[in-house]
Amino acid sequence: MSDFDNFIAHPLANMFPMIEGNAFEELRQINELATQYLHDHPECWRAALTQAHRIDDKEGVRKARQRLRREQLRKIRSSPSVT
């Protein structure tokens, strides 16, 4: 009995067809080649991680600005209107 005999996939996984046969083997080979390349070129992996952190930081700043704007709008909307 394998570990996957009792495996229950997430319901959203049913939106996509199962990868089987030759397509699965090709995907596995691509994964192995990519893993080997990153193992042989750790500077590429470090550069990718650095870029990912920069993107995360920019996204955090963007979300903080968005929260601030929403809070400012709430204050404006909740204050009595001046006539």
C-alpha positions as CSV (number, residue, x, y, z in Angstrom):
1,M,0.0,0.0,0.0
2,S,1.5,3.4,-1.0
3,D,1.2,6.7,0.7
4,F,-1.1,7.9,-2.1
5,D,-3.8,5.2,-1.7
6,N,-5.7,7.3,0.9
7,F,-4.7,10.6,-0.6
8,I,-7.6,13.1,-1.0
9,A,-6.9,15.9,-3.5
10,H,-8.1,19.5,-2.8
11,P,-11.4,20.1,-4.6
12,L,-9.8,22.8,-6.8
13,A,-7.4,20.3,-8.1
14,N,-10.2,18.7,-10.0
15,M,-10.3,21.8,-12.3
16,F,-7.1,20.5,-13.9
17,P,-6.5,17.2,-15.7
18,M,-4.1,14.7,-14.1
19,I,-0.7,14.7,-15.7
20,E,0.1,11.1,-16.6
21,G,2.4,9.1,-18.8
22,N,4.9,10.7,-21.0
23,A,3.9,14.3,-20.0
24,F,4.6,13.5,-16.4
25,E,8.0,12.0,-17.2
26,E,8.9,15.1,-19.2
27,L,7.9,17.3,-16.3
28,R,9.9,15.2,-13.9
29,Q,13.0,15.5,-16.2
30,I,12.6,19.3,-16.4
31,N,12.4,19.5,-12.6
32,E,15.5,17.4,-12.2
33,L,17.4,19.6,-14.8
34,A,16.3,22.8,-13.0
35,T,17.3,21.4,-9.6
36,Q,20.7,20.3,-10.9
37,Y,21.3,23.7,-12.6
38,L,20.5,25.5,-9.3
39,H,22.7,23.1,-7.4
40,D,25.6,23.8,-9.8
41,H,24.9,27.6,-9.9
42,P,24.0,28.7,-6.4
43,E,24.5,32.4,-7.3
44,C,21.4,32.1,-9.5
45,W,19.4,30.7,-6.6
46,R,20.7,33.5,-4.3
47,A,19.8,36.2,-7.0
48,A,16.3,34.7,-7.3
49,L,15.8,34.8,-3.6
50,T,17.1,38.3,-3.4
51,Q,14.7,39.4,-6.1
52,A,11.8,37.6,-4.4
53,H,12.5,39.4,-1.2
54,R,12.6,42.8,-3.0
55,I,9.2,42.0,-4.6
56,D,7.8,41.0,-1.2
57,D,9.1,44.2,0.4
58,K,7.6,46.3,-2.4
59,E,4.3,44.5,-2.0
60,G,4.3,45.1,1.7
61,V,4.9,48.8,1.2
62,R,2.1,48.9,-1.4
63,K,-0.3,47.2,1.0
64,A,0.7,49.6,3.9
65,R,-0.1,52.6,1.6
66,Q,-3.4,51.0,0.6
67,R,-4.3,50.5,4.3
68,L,-3.4,54.1,5.1
69,R,-5.5,55.4,2.2
70,R,-8.5,53.3,3.3
71,E,-8.2,54.5,6.9
72,Q,-8.0,58.1,5.7
73,L,-11.1,57.6,3.6
74,R,-13.0,56.1,6.5
75,K,-12.1,59.1,8.6
76,I,-13.3,61.5,5.9
77,R,-16.6,59.5,5.5
78,S,-17.3,59.3,9.2
79,S,-16.6,63.0,9.9
80,P,-19.6,65.3,9.8
81,S,-19.9,67.1,6.5
82,V,-19.2,70.8,6.5
83,T,-21.7,73.0,4.7
